[in-house]
Amino acid sequence: MAISVIRFDLRAPAFSPASRRELFDAALEMAAFADARGFTLATLSEHHGVEDGYLPSPVVLAGVLAGATRRLGLNISALLVPLYDPVKLAEDLTVLDWASRGRLMIVAGLGYRPEEYAALGRDFRRRGKLFDECLEVMLRAWHGETFEYRGASVRVTPEPFTKPHPRLFVGGSTPAAAKRAARFGLPFAPPLHDLALAALYESECKRLGVAGGFVLSPGEPATTFVARDPDAAWEALGPYLLHDATSYAAWQRPEQRSYQHSRATTVEALRAEGKYRVLTPDACVALAKEQGPLATFVHAPLCGGAPPALGFESLRLYADEVLPRLG
């Protein structure tokens, strides 16, 4: 059975004919559709101060989606934890863990855009230390006991629904990220498939006596649409997919690595690169068989502000003609 993911970041560039209201309404309807049709996971991402309105509050939207769904997993990836007060964040995630009845999963990220740190009053140069502090405080808070933090006695209640705490991964694409995940005894979720990075994490877990650690690596393609006529679909979707790809590329720092990072500057180059794919139903089924039981299809039906009708067409085709053949 393939892993079927639906992802939202709710970008609304100026050239998109879809209004922000239409995109938000569509996201709720699409999440409910995915929930009813057997998708595995809804993923929400986070960035701040982006001109196209990239989702800045994934925790809030995850709460809304929790109420609109019953079985769909809710994944925030990545949640930029150094930008939050860790005690309040632990409280908010606890409430979301209860509201979703344990369907929550968080990939804690460091972030890589200095302007986001500046806008939220954080020192980008201290981001590693801030990340460590936030993880330490959140994990202590979820134990339910009183502890000292910044000169005050703190206790987070209620205790999480999920024991010992909501599913928490450490993200990142550097050796420091792999070592951080092992040091905190948490699973590691790098944004790319890197055997050397995974081996470093596993060796650190062994050195520190961490049991049960594991690596969750993404696969490609990064984004999938399904269409009977891929040429026509690329004609309609191309500008939105290119906006998504070039925006991410513009943000990348030299040390950043991600399976989603594209170097394309035209729709034609983007299509040839293969990180964004438009597949027929038969091609989806063939790819799933090739990749095996962990084959993953990440659908971003509103990618780059794509009109909801295009996204719904892809989702319905996948649900009607691909999923039944993967059971």
Secondary structure, 3 states (H helix, E strand, C coil): CCEEEEEECCCCCCCCCCCHHHHHHHHHHHHHHHHHCCCCEEEECCCCCCCCCCCCCHHHHHHHHHHHCCCCEEEEEEEEHHHCCHHHHHHHHHHHHHHCCCCEEEEEECCCCHHHHHHCCCCHHHHHHHHHHHHHHHHHHCCCCCEEECCEEECCCCCCCCCCCCEEEEECCCHHHHHHHHHCCCCEECCCCCHHHHHHHHHHHHHHCCCCCCECCCCCCCEEEECCCHHHHHHHHHHHHHHHHHHHHHHCCCCCCCCCCCCCCCHHHHHHHCCEEEECHHHHHHHHHHHCCCCEEEECCCHHHCCHHHHHHHHHHHHHHCHHHCC
